[in-house]
């Protein structure tokens, strides 16, 4: 039996190696659609996007199993906008909690956690006195504002009429946090020991004001590969962790990377984040009215204060609550869904 995923799915990236291993134990082969030549009527389909290729496989007789969406409404807006009709074609849907109310009643909803390899790496890093103050790891992204008339004249046009209307009808599509992230970078840009890593910062995004970009550029230290992130975080006391949006359950693995590196995350994102990770393990931006207030709190933190955050994060990583984040857990749930559909 073969299970296909749409072209572009990286089966070497977490959590797919775990899914492949768990599937093979059940006699199921997991492959990328463009790499196989099989009769679609003999294939099961896992869709990680809603593309022409996915539709083509379904039209040719592939049996849909699961819709799996790791992106937020900001970046996958078309899918979220049409989610009820799309999810109605799949027996199982794996998405972040905020999507639960929008999926079709005929699909089984699985709340999604950003999967990470388990067991987690042992927390490590420099001693607290030897760490630099603050780091942020983020790519240079921005969302043009509808009121910015200049963007409507761009070729290719940056502003989408369809996206704008979709955002009015389903608000999470429009709730991007890129500008909030930039303002946080600007607030700490005067610190010599605030460092920014990521891609695309060499040039200003057209939707970003020149002074706002200049503040980020001042702190920019270069790109960061995925394999380097833990090593970078392990050199800092704090990390600014700003998600793309505020959406229930949408929590990227960056906050976990901070825990692994014994770096205290300053978090802004999912409104229900405390239901997924203990509040004692991170600093919630919502507790501070202004950035100067946050800055004073950080500068006054002692090593003993910091140890309480780090110890809370470590206790979470070795607790049963962390198992929901494990790629192995996701793989088990996915293979169970495959077996259910195959047996039907």
C-alpha positions, 0 to 999 in steps of 0.5 A: 500500500502506498501513501502519497504526499503532494510534490514539495513535501520534504519527507526528510523534515520533521515529522515525516521521517517518523511517519515514514518509519511508523507507516513502514512498520504497518506495511505502508510506503510513504512517498512524494507524489511526483516521485512515484508512478502508481495507479491513483486508485491504489493510493492513499493521499495525505494533503499538506496543501490544497494545490492543483496536484492534490486535486488532480490525484483526488480526481483520478481516484486517490483515497483522501486520508488527512489534511495536514496544515502546519501554516497559519491563516496569514500564510495559507489564507486561501486554504483557511478561507475555504476550509469547511469545503476542503476539509469535508473531503478528508476523513481526518484534519490535523490543524492548529486549535483555532481551526477547529470551529471552521472545519467540516463537521464530517472530518475528525479534527486532530489538534496540531502541535508543531512536532519536534524530534524526541527525546529532546536535546539535553538543555545546554548553553553558556553560563548565564554571566557569559551570555549576551543579552538578547537575540531574535531569529526571524526572516524579513517579512511584511504584509502590505497594508490596504491603505498603502496606495503605493502598493496597489501600483506595484507590478507584480502587485503586492496587495491582493483584492481577494485576500483583502476581502477574505480577511474581512470575512475571516479575520485571522487571515488579516491578523499578521504580526510582522509589524509588531515584530519589527517594532519589538526589534526597533525597541531594542535596536540601541542595545549593542548586545541585541543581535538579529539573525535571519534571511532577507534583511539586506534589503528593505521590504517595500511595505516597511518604513525606512526607519523601521527597517534601519533599526532592524538592519542595525542589529542584523548579524547574518543568516541562520541555518536551521541546524545553527539555531540551538547553538545561537540561542545558547549564547543569549539570555533572552530571545524575542519570539514573535509568531506570524499571527495570534491564532489559538494553538499556533505555536511554532517550535521556536519557543521549544528551541529556547527551552533546549538552549536554556534561553528565556523566550519573550513570547508574543503569539498564540493567545492560549499559549499557557495551555500548551507550555507552562507560563513559568517557563517564558515571559509573556509580552502581554504582561507589559504595557510598553517596551521600556517596561519590558526592558527594565524587567529584563535588565533587573533579572538576576541569575537566580530569577533566570534559573527559575524560568530555566528550571520550569522549562526543563521540568516541562521538557521531561514531563508527560505534557511534552509528549504531545509535541513529539514527532513520534506522537504525531506519527502514531496518530497519522498512521492510525488515520491511515489504517482506519481509512485503509480498512474502511 
